[in-house]
Amino acid sequence: MLVLVAPGQGAQTPGFLTPWLELPGLADRLGAWSEVVGLDLVAYGTTAGADEIRDTAVAQPLLVAAALASAEALGATPDVLAGHSVGEFAAAALAGVLTPEQALSLVRDRAQAMAKAAAVTETGMTAVLGGAEDDVLAAIERHGLTAANINGAGQIVAGGTLEQLAAFKDDAPARARLIPLSVAGAFHTRHMAPAVESLREAAQQVAPADPRVTLLSNADGQAVGSGAEFLDRLVKQVSNPVRWDSCMETMAGLGVTAMIELLPGGTLTGLAKRGLRGVRTVALKTPDDLDAARELIK
């Protein structure tokens, strides 16, 4: 059983799209999607620097477009689809809930709204690796932070104000390693509440379809059979935690045996190697990885 997964913000690196532009039609596809989002996706994915693509308003449309383009190049029909954070929009498009254009249009609005919300208060995120989960969650709560991403495999991401994160660093959970993340704000926390209302207004203009394959939600890891419900969850997820641990638990329960992570792959397959032992994985980083992905599908 095959699951396709789409990564979230932070997976992008400078120039990651460059080798993919050699594939027939991909540059044209990205050019058309650039018109939808009002950004030169080709330039941002090839020549832009790290700081430019770190910008939330750029990173989110770029990641969703990259995931969709690599899925088109792969040409696989999965049994299960899931995305991490903004990757859920790519998963929704691949499942038929949204068209690619609808997904990218909503992501454009989401990214702009989240960037605006992030500018209100100086916030950030810190990855916590290791430590006992109960101890980590207790420390996060003690400092007024939010467990914004519970990723499984011993990884939790805390989000909140810079002052809260500094205090958390000085009072780190036992046997845990803290890594500040290069993000523009505390995503999936209450600090993103203003962005929820903005995205909800944009989503009201979209008529979603029901998913064609099993589509998992970040909210609780469960499969959602209604397109309208999944769209509603996409809106609410902006200020609610990502439960990737629950998504992986559902994948295991469904009997998933193979995972392909769409461009720019690596993060989610890394989690799967620890959280979904025995599941074969391929991360799409360059077009050279397509052969390995197709062999995995066979």
Beta strands, then each sheet from edge to edge (+ up, - down):
strand 1: 2-6
strand 2: 80-83
strand 3: 123-130
strand 4: 146-152
strand 5: 155-161
strand 6: 176-180
strand 7: 214-215
strand 8: 258-261
strand 9: 280-283
sheet 1: 7+ 2+ 1+ 8+ 9+
sheet 2: 4+ 5- 3+ 6-
end
